[in-house]
Structure formats: C-alpha cells, structure tokens
C-alpha cells in the first residue's frame, strides 16, 4: 500500500544552503521529530531546511500484518537484522535519492545535505547514506542499526566512505539493544567513516544530552562548510 501524505519542511532561516532529511521510526510519521528543529537552536548557524518525509503504509509481518508506516518490512523483532526485506530497503533508498535530488533542484548540493533518522529511519540513514553515489555532508543516526551489512557492502559508495556520522544510542534500549548500535558503529568505522559515538542512560528515545551533543556536532560541520 502506498501513501501520498505530504513531506513536512521547516527552515531555520530564509534561503537555506543546507538540508537535513530526517526519517521517522516504525509506525510513526513525518511529525515525529518536527519539535527537534527549535530544540537544536541553530540560530547562529547557516540556514538549514529540515525535510521530514513519510514512509509508505505497508503491512508489517512482525506486527501480524498490521498496516503502518514503515520504510521496509520487519519479519521478526527478535532477529531484526536477519531475513531482511532488502527489496523494501532498496525502494526506500530510491525514495531518499529522490528527496536528495529535489533539494539539488532547489539549489542545495548533495555535499550540503545530511541524512538523519531515528530507529528504523536511522537504519535507512545507514543504508541510503553509505550507498549514495555522491558525497553527503553527514549522517545522523539516533538509536539505529545496520539492517543488512551485505546490502550496504554490495552497493557501498566510495564517495561516502569518509562521511562523518553522529550516532547515539540508549544504554537501556529494550527495542533495539545497544549492541545493535555498537555493531553498526563498528561496521561504519571499518569502512572508513568517522563516527562520533554517544551512549546515554535512556531507553529507546532521545534525551536532552543527545540533542546538546548533536547541536555541537551539526553546528561545527555547518560552520566549517559555510
């Protein structure tokens, strides 16, 4: 099932030169991280366009076929990175490429675009970001994991081998245990990426300390590229 709900866009200031495309988690929607924009307080940074797309509505096997927003199907929550829906990941990677191209057409080059996501959206950040053919500004991974190492390795882009990554995870995450986040971190590092790793005493969520660290990381990259 497909859904044509509109993408949400918020600009931190007029005439943005940078963009952050942020993908929500399983079962959420584009509104889920809209509140992050004012919390980041990027008032002294170059203008940024935040883009919040909606995943399609599909039947999710692990939820007894219940239809919800998902970037790809989850076959089992107990073995979330086994028997992976690589066809669904491929389709969502194509959607991400279209979102990047849309920003290109509006004057923002790929080198000024960050991919970001939470949970399943963070898994898509790894999958789409490390396989994108043009160099991105960076990847922001919040409570994420690599759903299929083989999918990425077979499509790994030389352009994004050194892409800076901000990765954060909860020490008490019962949805995606921190070991999944650590494995994803190590996967990215061994492929040449520079990962700023952050772990916090929180469950499957985002905390104030994480937002503060993300503000500093993102602000430094924006300033360096301006």
Secondary structure as UniProt FT lines:
FT   STRAND          8..11
FT   STRAND          18..23
FT   TURN            26..27
FT   HELIX           30..33
FT   TURN            34..35
FT   HELIX           36..40
FT   TURN            43..44
FT   STRAND          48..52
FT   STRAND          57..60
FT   HELIX           61..63
FT   TURN            64..65
FT   STRAND          66..69
FT   TURN            78..81
FT   HELIX           86..105
FT   TURN            106..107
FT   HELIX           110..112
FT   STRAND          113..118
FT   HELIX           120..129
FT   TURN            130..131
FT   STRAND          138..142
FT   HELIX           149..153
FT   TURN            154..155
FT   HELIX           158..160
FT   TURN            161..162
FT   STRAND          164..170
FT   TURN            171..172
FT   HELIX           178..190
FT   TURN            191..192
FT   STRAND          194..200
FT   HELIX           208..225
//
